Amino acid sequence: MDLDLRSVRYFVAVAEELHFGRAAAKLHISQPALSKQIRRLESDLGFRLFARDSRHVALTAEGVRFLRDARVLLAQAVRMTRPDDPGIRIAHIFDLDASRIIADAFSDRFPTVPVIASSMDSQHQFDALLNGLLDVAIIRVTPAMTADHPGGWKHRLLRLEPFWLVGRPGDPPAEAVSLYDRPLEVFGDPTGSALFNVHGQYLAALEHRLSTSFRWLGNPGTFTQCLARMRRSTDAAYLLEFESYALRYRQKGMPIHRPEELQPLYPWSIAWRDEPLSPAVGGFLEAAAEQSAEREWLYPEAVGPAWQPDGA
């Protein structure tokens, strides 16, 4: 039989979401159309890919095996459509600087190799990596990623990025302040929202650890948008923010402080597919390791004890 690549992509989307509605939204098609395509694929293959009822969707044993091969097939299809593309495909998470610093270092060493960059959060980067749409991903690796995908990819810790507390213009200077002095604001979407993501999971775990309630401000994205939101604020609060952004707030006249009680650290890892490395990917991994060591990213300064969620 001849496999339809579109049907294979549809299958992978459902396998990753384990929910036909979410997969249909991701693919920008209707749920009935997606269900029809999956049934047709199962009929062509002669075995069931999913065990499903009115409440749950799960991969069958055949579906698990087919998913592994489907990812390889799709990745190969992407490479075949770009035979002369020598670049390396990466993604940035808004204006956070780890991926930019590594990309700059890579370009200094390999000036003729283009860096093709997109903007994606951790989960979308991970999905794109497995599907062959990115060559490397710089993300927070979650326990769910390693549990759901025990093979086919590798990862290495690059950076433990501290969080700072950003105050309001005119606040008195202080090296450290208490996490309980003022309400804490975070740029993120809370549990239960449609946009809850890997970053939100981290913040929710920290909220639970501190036994407090954050003010969830949504996720405006770039630093410029976050800064505009902060400048509209009038009440006293602290914004819990990545060091990448906090240092830029300080340049704009806002005081920043280290948290006293504990130091939240956000673990950034570099991930790549478990396959023979191209020269570009190998060079990018080397640049990432060198930047991590030179900048001592794994040994951040702190006032209070370090904290990461269980399993990081």
Residue frames as qw, qx, qy, qz and C-alpha x, y, z in Angstrom:
[[0.000, 0.887, 0.463, 0.000, 0.00, 0.00, 0.00],
 [0.360, 0.452, -0.037, 0.815, 1.04, 3.64, -0.51],
 [0.333, -0.575, -0.519, 0.538, 1.07, 5.73, 2.65],
 [0.097, 0.842, 0.244, 0.471, -0.44, 9.22, 2.47],
 [0.432, 0.119, -0.409, 0.795, 1.94, 11.55, 4.31],
 [0.303, -0.428, 0.019, -0.851, -0.92, 13.84, 5.28],
 [0.818, -0.390, -0.307, -0.291, -2.68, 10.96, 7.05],
 [0.748, -0.051, -0.442, 0.493, 0.57, 10.09, 8.81],
 [0.126, 0.295, -0.255, 0.912, 0.91, 13.69, 10.02],
 [0.583, -0.442, -0.140, -0.668, -2.68, 13.57, 11.26],
 [0.865, -0.259, -0.427, 0.053, -1.94, 10.35, 13.13],
 [0.545, 0.093, -0.413, 0.724, 1.14, 11.85, 14.80],
 [0.169, -0.407, 0.104, -0.891, -0.86, 14.90, 15.91],
 [0.770, -0.413, -0.206, -0.441, -3.51, 12.70, 17.56],
 [0.844, -0.093, -0.434, 0.302, -0.83, 10.46, 19.09],
 [0.348, 0.224, -0.356, 0.838, 0.87, 13.48, 20.67],
 [0.335, -0.334, 0.107, -0.875, -2.32, 15.06, 21.98],
 [0.118, -0.197, -0.961, 0.150, -4.28, 11.86, 22.74],
 [0.222, 0.588, 0.501, -0.595, -7.31, 14.02, 22.14],
 [0.432, 0.452, 0.617, 0.479, -9.06, 14.37, 18.77],
 [0.031, 0.950, 0.311, -0.001, -10.40, 17.85, 19.52],
 [0.330, -0.816, 0.251, 0.403, -7.02, 19.32, 20.44],
 [0.534, -0.106, 0.633, 0.550, -5.32, 17.57, 17.52],
 [0.355, 0.681, 0.567, 0.298, -7.95, 18.90, 15.10],
 [0.075, -0.983, -0.086, 0.143, -7.42, 22.44, 16.39],
 [0.476, -0.585, 0.448, 0.481, -3.65, 22.03, 16.03],
 [0.456, 0.094, 0.711, 0.527, -4.10, 20.84, 12.44],
 [0.246, 0.347, -0.044, -0.904, -6.73, 23.47, 11.62],
 [0.359, -0.100, -0.767, -0.523, -9.28, 20.91, 10.45],
 [0.682, -0.349, 0.019, -0.642, -12.62, 19.75, 11.85],
 [0.441, -0.334, 0.789, -0.266, -12.74, 16.91, 14.36],
 [0.853, 0.269, 0.370, -0.253, -15.08, 14.75, 12.18],
 [0.649, 0.698, -0.297, -0.054, -12.69, 15.13, 9.23],
 [0.011, -0.627, 0.753, -0.196, -9.75, 14.11, 11.41],
 [0.661, -0.120, 0.672, -0.310, -11.59, 11.08, 12.77],
 [0.845, 0.479, 0.108, -0.213, -12.47, 10.03, 9.23],
 [0.442, 0.729, -0.521, 0.044, -8.83, 10.27, 8.13],
 [0.257, -0.473, 0.800, -0.263, -7.64, 8.17, 11.07],
 [0.796, 0.115, 0.512, -0.300, -10.27, 5.50, 10.42],
 [0.760, 0.624, -0.134, -0.125, -9.22, 5.38, 6.78],
 [0.180, 0.688, -0.689, 0.139, -5.56, 5.04, 7.76],
 [0.515, -0.262, 0.756, -0.306, -6.39, 2.19, 10.16],
 [0.854, 0.350, 0.279, -0.266, -8.39, 0.48, 7.41],
 [0.598, 0.708, -0.375, -0.027, -5.50, 0.78, 4.96],
 [0.013, -0.596, 0.765, -0.243, -3.02, -0.55, 7.51],
 [0.728, -0.097, -0.650, -0.196, -5.23, -3.39, 8.67],
 [0.536, -0.303, -0.644, 0.454, -4.83, -2.73, 12.39],
 [0.249, -0.914, -0.293, -0.126, -6.04, -0.27, 15.00],
 [0.421, 0.453, -0.290, 0.731, -3.80, 2.61, 16.00],
 [0.195, -0.326, 0.379, -0.844, -5.93, 3.92, 18.87],
 [0.280, -0.424, -0.853, 0.119, -8.10, 2.42, 21.57],
 [0.094, -0.139, 0.094, -0.981, -10.80, 4.99, 22.22],
 [0.099, -0.580, -0.804, 0.082, -14.09, 5.43, 23.96],
 [0.010, -0.878, -0.357, -0.318, -16.22, 8.47, 24.74],
 [0.415, -0.908, 0.040, 0.038, -13.76, 9.73, 27.37],
 [0.519, -0.622, 0.492, 0.319, -10.27, 8.44, 26.58],
 [0.745, 0.629, -0.217, -0.038, -7.88, 7.98, 23.67],
 [0.572, -0.594, 0.545, 0.153, -4.81, 5.73, 23.95],
 [0.405, 0.562, -0.653, -0.307, -2.32, 4.22, 21.55],
 [0.992, -0.045, 0.035, -0.113, -2.51, 0.49, 20.91],
 [0.693, -0.418, 0.449, 0.378, 0.70, -1.53, 20.92],
 [0.617, 0.414, 0.459, 0.487, 0.65, -1.32, 17.11],
 [0.098, 0.961, 0.168, 0.199, 0.07, 2.42, 17.38],
 [0.490, -0.793, 0.265, 0.247, 3.15, 2.85, 19.58],
 [0.671, -0.102, 0.532, 0.507, 5.31, 1.06, 17.01],
 [0.432, 0.673, 0.449, 0.399, 3.73, 2.95, 14.13],
 [0.132, -0.989, -0.048, 0.056, 4.35, 6.29, 15.88],
 [0.562, -0.565, 0.403, 0.449, 8.07, 5.59, 16.09],
 [0.540, 0.164, 0.607, 0.559, 8.28, 4.78, 12.40],
 [0.215, 0.861, 0.427, 0.174, 5.94, 7.66, 11.45],
 [0.245, -0.919, 0.098, 0.291, 8.25, 10.22, 13.04],
 [0.522, -0.318, 0.566, 0.553, 11.22, 8.83, 11.13],
 [0.435, 0.494, 0.642, 0.393, 9.21, 8.90, 7.89],
 [0.069, 0.958, 0.277, 0.027, 8.09, 12.51, 8.36],
 [0.376, -0.780, 0.275, 0.418, 11.56, 13.67, 9.30],
 [0.528, -0.060, 0.640, 0.555, 12.96, 12.02, 6.18],
 [0.325, 0.724, 0.550, 0.260, 10.26, 13.65, 4.06],
 [0.110, -0.973, -0.040, 0.201, 11.23, 17.07, 5.43],
 [0.451, -0.559, 0.483, 0.501, 14.90, 16.47, 4.64],
 [0.524, 0.257, 0.680, 0.444, 14.06, 15.27, 1.12],
 [0.223, 0.880, 0.393, 0.145, 12.24, 18.53, 0.38],
 [0.105, -0.973, 0.197, 0.053, 15.30, 20.55, 1.49],
 [0.942, 0.057, 0.027, 0.329, 18.24, 18.67, -0.06],
 [0.534, 0.481, -0.082, 0.691, 20.32, 21.80, -0.59],
 [0.342, -0.853, -0.010, -0.394, 19.51, 23.51, 2.70],
 [0.633, 0.188, -0.565, 0.495, 22.73, 23.51, 4.79],
 [0.202, -0.573, 0.245, -0.755, 21.27, 25.61, 7.60],
 [0.247, -0.147, -0.874, 0.392, 20.36, 24.64, 11.12],
 [0.383, -0.551, -0.398, -0.626, 16.77, 25.06, 12.28],
 [0.265, -0.142, -0.693, 0.655, 16.22, 26.27, 15.83],
 [0.243, -0.751, -0.462, -0.404, 13.53, 28.15, 17.76],
 [0.130, 0.238, -0.431, 0.861, 13.53, 30.92, 20.34],
 [0.272, -0.652, -0.694, 0.142, 11.20, 31.36, 23.31],
 [0.037, -0.978, -0.205, -0.014, 10.38, 35.05, 22.90],
 [0.246, 0.864, -0.315, 0.306, 13.31, 37.28, 24.00],
 [0.789, -0.552, 0.264, 0.054, 14.86, 34.88, 26.50],
 [0.212, 0.860, -0.429, -0.175, 18.54, 34.89, 25.73],
 [0.666, -0.339, 0.653, 0.125, 19.97, 31.36, 26.02],
 [0.750, 0.401, 0.488, 0.198, 19.16, 30.33, 22.45],
 [0.342, 0.937, -0.019, 0.067, 20.22, 33.71, 21.03],
 [0.306, -0.796, 0.514, 0.093, 23.59, 33.61, 22.80],
 [0.696, -0.126, 0.679, 0.197, 24.27, 30.09, 21.50],
 [0.646, 0.658, 0.364, 0.130, 23.11, 30.97, 17.97],
 [0.135, 0.968, -0.212, -0.018, 25.43, 34.00, 17.94],
 [0.454, -0.599, 0.644, 0.143, 28.37, 31.88, 19.11],
 [0.745, 0.209, 0.612, 0.162, 27.60, 29.25, 16.46],
 [0.511, 0.835, 0.184, 0.084, 27.41, 31.91, 13.71],
 [0.127, -0.895, 0.410, 0.122, 30.76, 33.35, 14.81],
 [0.526, -0.358, 0.748, 0.191, 32.33, 29.93, 14.29],
 [0.423, 0.264, 0.793, 0.351, 30.35, 28.90, 11.19],
 [0.148, 0.485, 0.056, -0.860, 29.54, 32.19, 9.42],
 [0.267, 0.166, -0.648, -0.694, 28.48, 30.49, 6.18],
 [0.179, -0.298, -0.937, -0.027, 25.87, 28.23, 7.81],
 [0.309, -0.417, -0.128, -0.845, 22.51, 30.01, 8.08],
 [0.020, 0.172, 0.832, -0.528, 20.56, 29.81, 11.35],
 [0.328, -0.349, -0.551, -0.683, 16.88, 29.44, 10.52],
 [0.049, -0.086, -0.718, 0.689, 14.96, 30.53, 13.61],
 [0.366, -0.536, -0.560, -0.516, 11.30, 30.43, 14.62],
 [0.244, -0.338, 0.480, -0.772, 9.44, 31.32, 17.82],
 [0.724, -0.242, -0.584, -0.276, 7.95, 28.40, 19.79],
 [0.567, -0.615, 0.377, -0.397, 7.38, 27.45, 23.41],
 [0.262, -0.445, 0.855, -0.042, 9.00, 24.35, 24.91],
 [0.672, 0.178, 0.693, -0.191, 6.29, 21.83, 24.03],
 [0.669, 0.711, 0.080, -0.203, 5.94, 23.01, 20.44],
 [0.152, 0.748, -0.639, -0.102, 9.72, 22.94, 20.02],
 [0.444, -0.254, 0.854, -0.096, 9.80, 19.39, 21.35],
 [0.728, 0.429, 0.495, -0.203, 7.04, 18.27, 18.99],
 [0.513, 0.818, -0.190, -0.180, 8.76, 19.98, 16.04],
 [0.111, -0.635, 0.763, 0.055, 12.07, 18.34, 16.95],
 [0.571, -0.020, 0.815, -0.094, 10.56, 14.86, 17.00],
 [0.666, 0.610, 0.403, -0.148, 8.78, 15.52, 13.71],
 [0.682, 0.113, 0.351, 0.632, 11.98, 16.65, 12.00],
 [0.189, 0.894, 0.282, 0.292, 10.97, 20.31, 11.71],
 [0.187, -0.922, 0.322, -0.106, 13.74, 21.54, 14.04],
 [0.703, 0.378, -0.547, 0.254, 17.33, 20.29, 14.29],
 [0.362, -0.033, -0.671, 0.647, 17.79, 21.28, 17.95],
 [0.375, -0.757, -0.366, -0.389, 15.50, 22.56, 20.68],
 [0.242, 0.190, -0.547, 0.778, 16.39, 24.65, 23.75],
 [0.581, -0.465, -0.388, -0.544, 13.61, 23.89, 26.20],
 [0.429, -0.388, 0.646, -0.498, 12.63, 22.85, 29.69],
 [0.470, 0.050, -0.860, -0.193, 12.57, 19.05, 29.52],
 [0.620, -0.330, 0.250, -0.666, 9.63, 17.79, 31.57],
 [0.405, -0.164, 0.884, -0.165, 9.05, 14.37, 33.15],
 [0.725, 0.448, 0.386, -0.353, 6.15, 13.89, 30.73],
 [0.503, 0.721, -0.398, -0.263, 8.44, 14.34, 27.72],
 [0.056, 0.483, -0.873, 0.034, 10.87, 11.67, 28.92],
 [0.510, 0.054, 0.789, -0.337, 8.08, 9.31, 30.00],
 [0.700, 0.551, 0.264, -0.371, 6.06, 9.62, 26.80],
 [0.688, 0.684, -0.240, 0.024, 9.12, 9.52, 24.52],
 [0.747, -0.570, 0.301, 0.164, 11.81, 7.35, 26.15],
 [0.653, -0.111, 0.503, 0.556, 13.79, 7.04, 22.92],
 [0.481, 0.678, 0.427, 0.357, 14.53, 8.76, 19.66],
 [0.108, 0.890, -0.055, 0.439, 16.08, 11.89, 21.15],
 [0.667, -0.164, -0.396, 0.609, 18.76, 13.08, 23.57],
 [0.116, -0.922, -0.103, -0.355, 19.13, 16.09, 25.83],
 [0.625, -0.024, -0.372, 0.686, 21.70, 17.82, 28.02],
 [0.269, -0.874, -0.327, 0.239, 21.25, 20.46, 30.74],
 [0.493, 0.533, 0.052, 0.686, 22.63, 23.84, 29.68],
 [0.033, 0.395, -0.201, 0.896, 21.50, 26.48, 32.11],
 [0.302, -0.586, -0.698, 0.280, 19.84, 26.98, 35.47],
 [0.102, 0.493, 0.140, 0.853, 18.35, 30.44, 34.97],
 [0.148, -0.297, -0.645, 0.688, 17.54, 32.32, 38.19],
 [0.078, -0.779, -0.514, -0.351, 14.35, 34.24, 38.76],
 [0.216, 0.035, -0.293, 0.931, 14.47, 37.79, 40.14],
 [0.017, -0.745, -0.620, 0.245, 11.83, 40.00, 41.71],
 [0.242, 0.348, 0.248, 0.871, 11.17, 43.14, 39.67],
 [0.097, -0.553, -0.539, 0.628, 9.85, 46.09, 41.67],
 [0.246, 0.876, 0.401, 0.106, 8.21, 49.36, 40.68],
 [0.408, 0.530, -0.074, 0.740, 10.04, 52.55, 39.64],
 [0.238, -0.698, 0.175, -0.653, 10.96, 54.51, 42.75],
 [0.894, -0.408, -0.186, -0.016, 11.23, 51.48, 45.05],
 [0.309, -0.828, 0.468, 0.009, 14.21, 51.66, 47.43],
 [0.577, 0.479, -0.661, -0.031, 17.24, 49.63, 46.33],
 [0.704, -0.420, 0.516, -0.248, 17.82, 46.27, 48.03],
 [0.094, 0.397, -0.883, -0.233, 19.93, 43.27, 47.10],
 [0.240, -0.194, -0.945, -0.106, 17.24, 40.84, 48.29],
 [0.471, -0.172, 0.169, -0.848, 13.62, 41.05, 49.37],
 [0.400, 0.039, 0.863, -0.305, 11.11, 38.60, 50.77],
 [0.104, -0.174, -0.824, -0.530, 8.84, 36.65, 48.47],
 [0.212, -0.605, -0.764, 0.075, 6.04, 37.46, 50.94],
 [0.154, -0.304, -0.192, 0.920, 6.46, 41.25, 51.21],
 [0.395, 0.359, -0.102, -0.840, 4.09, 41.99, 48.34],
 [0.845, 0.346, 0.323, -0.250, 1.75, 40.18, 45.95],
 [0.378, -0.329, 0.705, 0.501, 3.66, 38.21, 43.33],
 [0.652, 0.604, 0.021, -0.458, 2.86, 38.64, 39.64],
 [0.512, -0.187, 0.744, 0.387, 3.87, 36.24, 36.86],
 [0.484, 0.463, -0.347, -0.657, 3.63, 36.41, 33.11],
 [0.022, 0.072, -0.988, -0.132, 1.95, 33.11, 32.37],
 [0.628, -0.176, -0.339, -0.678, -1.39, 31.39, 31.85],
 [0.440, -0.352, 0.672, -0.480, -2.76, 29.51, 34.88],
 [0.134, 0.031, 0.990, 0.006, -3.80, 25.91, 35.30],
 [0.339, 0.541, 0.725, -0.258, -7.03, 25.19, 33.47],
 [0.294, 0.736, -0.075, -0.606, -6.58, 27.91, 30.85],
 [0.853, 0.504, 0.128, -0.040, -6.44, 27.06, 27.16],
 [0.484, 0.767, -0.347, 0.237, -2.85, 28.36, 26.92],
 [0.674, -0.630, 0.381, -0.062, -1.44, 26.60, 30.00],
 [0.748, 0.545, -0.371, 0.080, 1.98, 25.32, 28.94],
 [0.805, 0.000, -0.407, 0.431, 5.33, 24.00, 30.21],
 [0.184, 0.349, -0.304, 0.867, 6.24, 27.38, 31.69],
 [0.563, -0.456, -0.039, -0.688, 2.86, 27.54, 33.41],
 [0.894, -0.226, -0.387, 0.013, 3.47, 24.10, 34.91],
 [0.558, 0.141, -0.419, 0.702, 6.71, 25.35, 36.43],
 [0.125, -0.379, 0.174, -0.900, 5.03, 28.45, 37.87],
 [0.748, -0.397, -0.230, -0.480, 2.13, 26.43, 39.26],
 [0.834, -0.142, -0.445, 0.295, 4.58, 24.11, 41.05],
 [0.329, 0.204, -0.339, 0.857, 6.38, 27.17, 42.50],
 [0.419, -0.445, -0.055, -0.789, 3.08, 28.71, 43.57],
 [0.860, -0.351, -0.335, -0.159, 2.30, 25.48, 45.45],
 [0.705, 0.024, -0.424, 0.568, 5.78, 25.40, 47.02],
 [0.121, 0.261, -0.244, 0.926, 5.41, 28.95, 48.31],
 [0.124, -0.534, -0.796, 0.257, 1.87, 28.32, 49.58],
 [0.074, 0.483, 0.097, -0.867, 0.71, 31.54, 47.98],
 [0.540, 0.640, 0.545, 0.026, -1.41, 32.69, 45.05],
 [0.349, -0.121, 0.337, 0.866, 0.17, 34.43, 42.11],
 [0.422, 0.692, 0.151, -0.566, -1.40, 37.13, 40.01],
 [0.599, 0.133, 0.658, 0.437, -1.36, 35.49, 36.59],
 [0.124, 0.659, -0.059, -0.739, -0.96, 38.22, 33.96],
 [0.794, 0.578, 0.153, -0.105, -1.23, 36.11, 30.82],
 [0.698, -0.206, 0.397, 0.560, 1.64, 35.78, 28.40],
 [0.326, 0.875, 0.037, -0.355, 2.15, 38.95, 26.32],
 [0.870, 0.417, 0.071, 0.253, 5.29, 37.48, 24.76],
 [0.600, 0.466, -0.157, 0.631, 8.17, 39.80, 23.92],
 [0.434, -0.288, -0.394, 0.757, 10.01, 41.96, 26.41],
 [0.025, -0.155, -0.144, -0.977, 8.61, 45.13, 24.87],
 [0.517, -0.447, -0.500, -0.532, 5.07, 43.94, 25.49],
 [0.646, -0.428, -0.549, 0.312, 5.90, 42.85, 29.04],
 [0.324, -0.087, -0.202, 0.920, 7.53, 46.21, 29.75],
 [0.237, -0.324, -0.281, -0.872, 4.45, 48.07, 28.50],
 [0.639, -0.498, -0.550, -0.202, 2.27, 45.99, 30.83],
 [0.592, -0.318, -0.436, 0.599, 4.56, 46.75, 33.78],
 [0.154, 0.070, -0.030, 0.985, 4.54, 50.48, 33.08],
 [0.413, -0.440, -0.396, -0.692, 0.74, 50.44, 33.24],
 [0.617, -0.403, -0.646, 0.197, 0.84, 48.94, 36.74],
 [0.126, -0.720, 0.101, -0.675, 0.05, 51.28, 39.63],
 [0.768, -0.590, 0.054, -0.241, -0.19, 49.09, 42.74],
 [0.160, -0.676, 0.713, -0.094, 2.71, 47.69, 44.76],
 [0.981, 0.031, 0.163, -0.102, 3.74, 44.17, 43.75],
 [0.265, -0.566, 0.697, 0.351, 6.78, 42.19, 42.64],
 [0.818, 0.440, -0.205, -0.308, 7.04, 40.56, 39.23],
 [0.720, -0.337, 0.588, 0.151, 8.73, 37.17, 39.37],
 [0.623, 0.745, -0.122, -0.207, 10.80, 37.15, 36.20],
 [0.913, 0.168, 0.041, 0.369, 13.55, 35.31, 34.34],
 [0.483, -0.566, 0.151, 0.651, 17.02, 36.81, 34.72],
 [0.418, 0.259, 0.529, 0.692, 17.05, 37.37, 30.92],
 [0.039, -0.773, -0.430, -0.465, 14.20, 39.86, 31.30],
 [0.500, -0.788, -0.254, 0.254, 14.97, 41.13, 34.81],
 [0.530, -0.303, 0.160, 0.776, 18.33, 42.60, 33.77],
 [0.173, 0.397, 0.465, 0.772, 16.56, 44.45, 30.95],
 [0.307, -0.830, -0.443, -0.141, 13.96, 45.84, 33.37],
 [0.553, -0.612, -0.084, 0.559, 16.83, 47.23, 35.44],
 [0.385, 0.048, 0.341, 0.857, 18.16, 49.00, 32.34],
 [0.090, -0.602, -0.496, -0.619, 14.71, 50.63, 32.05],
 [0.112, -0.467, 0.289, -0.828, 14.90, 52.03, 35.59],
 [0.803, -0.410, -0.154, -0.405, 13.09, 49.33, 37.54],
 [0.252, -0.591, 0.721, -0.258, 14.76, 47.83, 40.62],
 [0.852, 0.039, -0.491, -0.179, 15.38, 44.11, 40.73],
 [0.432, -0.578, 0.576, -0.385, 16.03, 41.96, 43.79],
 [0.385, 0.138, -0.912, -0.016, 17.05, 38.42, 44.57],
 [0.724, -0.465, -0.263, -0.436, 14.39, 36.45, 46.48],
 [0.225, -0.616, 0.626, -0.422, 15.34, 35.77, 50.09],
 [0.790, -0.222, 0.440, -0.366, 13.55, 32.56, 51.03],
 [0.765, 0.027, 0.599, 0.236, 14.54, 30.42, 48.07],
 [0.084, 0.552, -0.455, -0.693, 15.98, 30.83, 44.59],
 [0.815, 0.398, 0.378, -0.186, 13.81, 29.42, 41.80],
 [0.162, -0.474, 0.675, 0.541, 15.95, 28.07, 38.96],
 [0.781, 0.465, 0.108, -0.402, 14.57, 27.31, 35.52],
 [0.596, -0.284, 0.674, 0.331, 16.35, 24.37, 33.85],
 [0.583, 0.677, -0.196, -0.404, 17.11, 24.93, 30.15],
 [0.689, -0.178, 0.660, 0.241, 18.29, 21.91, 28.17],
 [0.355, 0.510, -0.509, -0.596, 19.36, 21.40, 24.60],
 [0.750, 0.112, 0.630, -0.169, 17.66, 18.49, 22.82],
 [0.317, 0.504, -0.592, -0.542, 18.38, 16.79, 19.52],
 [0.931, 0.117, -0.089, -0.333, 17.26, 13.67, 17.67],
 [0.640, -0.427, 0.631, 0.098, 19.12, 10.42, 18.37],
 [0.828, 0.519, 0.185, 0.103, 20.61, 10.01, 14.90],
 [0.694, 0.034, 0.112, 0.710, 23.96, 10.62, 13.22],
 [0.101, -0.822, -0.161, 0.537, 24.82, 14.28, 13.71],
 [0.548, 0.746, 0.145, 0.349, 25.23, 16.59, 10.76],
 [0.527, 0.141, -0.203, 0.813, 28.24, 18.95, 10.94],
 [0.158, -0.551, -0.062, -0.817, 25.87, 21.85, 11.66],
 [0.737, -0.574, -0.217, -0.283, 24.11, 20.10, 14.55],
 [0.829, -0.174, -0.268, 0.459, 27.41, 18.86, 15.97],
 [0.341, 0.312, -0.116, 0.879, 28.82, 22.39, 15.80],
 [0.382, -0.610, -0.122, -0.683, 25.74, 23.83, 17.47],
 [0.837, -0.476, -0.269, 0.006, 25.96, 21.33, 20.33],
 [0.688, 0.000, -0.219, 0.692, 29.63, 22.24, 20.82],
 [0.057, 0.471, -0.009, 0.880, 28.81, 25.96, 20.85],
 [0.616, -0.613, -0.224, -0.441, 26.07, 25.34, 23.42],
 [0.852, -0.340, -0.274, 0.290, 28.41, 23.38, 25.72],
 [0.520, 0.176, -0.144, 0.823, 31.11, 26.06, 25.46],
 [0.174, -0.566, -0.064, -0.803, 28.73, 28.92, 26.26],
 [0.755, -0.559, -0.279, -0.200, 27.32, 27.00, 29.22],
 [0.803, -0.222, -0.230, 0.503, 30.81, 26.45, 30.64],
 [0.371, 0.301, -0.049, 0.877, 32.20, 29.94, 29.91],
 [0.283, -0.530, -0.079, -0.796, 29.19, 31.72, 31.41],
 [0.052, 0.052, -0.856, 0.512, 28.92, 29.28, 34.35],
 [0.526, -0.215, -0.308, -0.763, 25.25, 28.81, 33.56],
 [0.735, -0.264, -0.619, -0.079, 25.01, 25.75, 35.79],
 [0.529, -0.278, -0.501, 0.626, 26.36, 27.63, 38.85],
 [0.034, -0.742, -0.234, -0.627, 24.13, 30.71, 39.32],
 [0.097, 0.179, -0.522, 0.828, 24.46, 33.08, 42.26],
 [0.486, -0.559, -0.586, -0.328, 21.71, 32.90, 44.86],
 [0.224, -0.503, 0.425, -0.719, 20.70, 34.23, 48.28],
 [0.758, -0.197, 0.401, -0.475, 18.27, 31.54, 49.39],
 [0.518, -0.138, 0.835, 0.125, 18.42, 27.78, 48.75],
 [0.221, 0.196, -0.648, -0.703, 17.92, 26.65, 45.15],
 [0.583, 0.253, 0.644, -0.425, 14.54, 25.28, 44.05],
 [0.307, 0.162, -0.677, -0.649, 13.30, 23.35, 41.04],
 [0.818, -0.072, 0.075, -0.566, 10.07, 21.34, 40.72],
 [0.708, -0.213, 0.673, -0.022, 10.28, 17.59, 41.28],
 [0.742, 0.319, 0.527, 0.265, 11.80, 16.01, 38.20],
 [0.194, -0.399, 0.239, 0.864, 12.71, 19.55, 37.03]]
